[in-house]
Amino acid sequence: MGNEIVIPRDPRATYSLVYGALDQYGTTIYDGNWTVTTEGGQSVSSGQKIYEDFSVLLNYTPPKGYKLIRWEGTLPPEKAIVGESLKLPITAEWEANAIVSSLAPPASELGDTFTIRFDNLENNATDDDFIFTIESNATSETTEGEMTVGENLRGNFTYSLSGPDSVSIIVTEFESNVDQNSTWDQWKGGGFALELTVSNFQDLNELGSFIQYYNDGTVDMGTWESSGGMRSSRLTFEGIIHP
């Protein structure tokens, strides 16, 4: 008989690591880019078995319109945050979830009052501060209230998301009292539809572009910035949160 070659079996235990992305309401986010590697640089797929005592670094880049805000899951005490990435020692079966938020604030995350300043690029008009005051209990999707511009313009509004980075505001009963008397008259056809795109954050304020369709057929467009922020709390990376 020839010589027998015996390859010893690795005595280390193996455990699986499952990972994925959810929005703040628990809906699965299928897009985005994952880079998950062991300390030796080996790529790791979700659900893959990994040898005990290996260390894994998870990095997630959300799709357009979302921001990573925290990590959740069944995680070991020795977990660590590296930048906005999650580092895990493989000592048991773990599940890690990257939690993301839409750049555009859902209605349930708005403050009681928020101010938007519009910079009209079409006719170089004076910047206007539109003040929105919430007057109803917001759901995760919609809310409504009163809008004012100075002391001479007012209307009622409905707020909703039209995408992860876009907001739709419909204003009705848009009235003017430019003569500052007791008479309020319909203005610009009595309302408008406003589409806001949130593209960035600066000094804790949201900013982006807008297009405004008035009921009288006129259109304004340009850039906008929130004054003090639209959200009741800042959209920041929180690290690791246990559910």
VENJO-V794304 format. One record per run of one state. SS is the DSSP state (H for helix, E for strand, L for the rest). FROM is the first residue (numbers start at 1). TO is the last residue. If there is no record, write none. Layout:
ss & from & to
SS & FROM & TO
SS & FROM & TO
This chain:
ss & from & to
L & 1 & 13
E & 14 & 23
L & 24 & 27
E & 28 & 28
L & 29 & 32
E & 33 & 38
L & 39 & 42
E & 43 & 43
L & 44 & 47
E & 48 & 51
L & 52 & 54
E & 55 & 61
L & 62 & 65
E & 66 & 74
L & 75 & 79
E & 80 & 82
L & 83 & 84
E & 85 & 89
L & 90 & 93
E & 94 & 102
L & 103 & 106
H & 107 & 109
E & 110 & 110
L & 111 & 112
E & 113 & 120
L & 121 & 127
E & 128 & 134
L & 135 & 141
E & 142 & 149
L & 150 & 152
E & 153 & 163
L & 164 & 165
E & 166 & 176
L & 177 & 184
E & 185 & 186
L & 187 & 187
H & 188 & 190
E & 191 & 202
L & 203 & 204
E & 205 & 214
L & 215 & 218
E & 219 & 227
L & 228 & 230
E & 231 & 231
L & 232 & 239
E & 240 & 240
L & 241 & 243
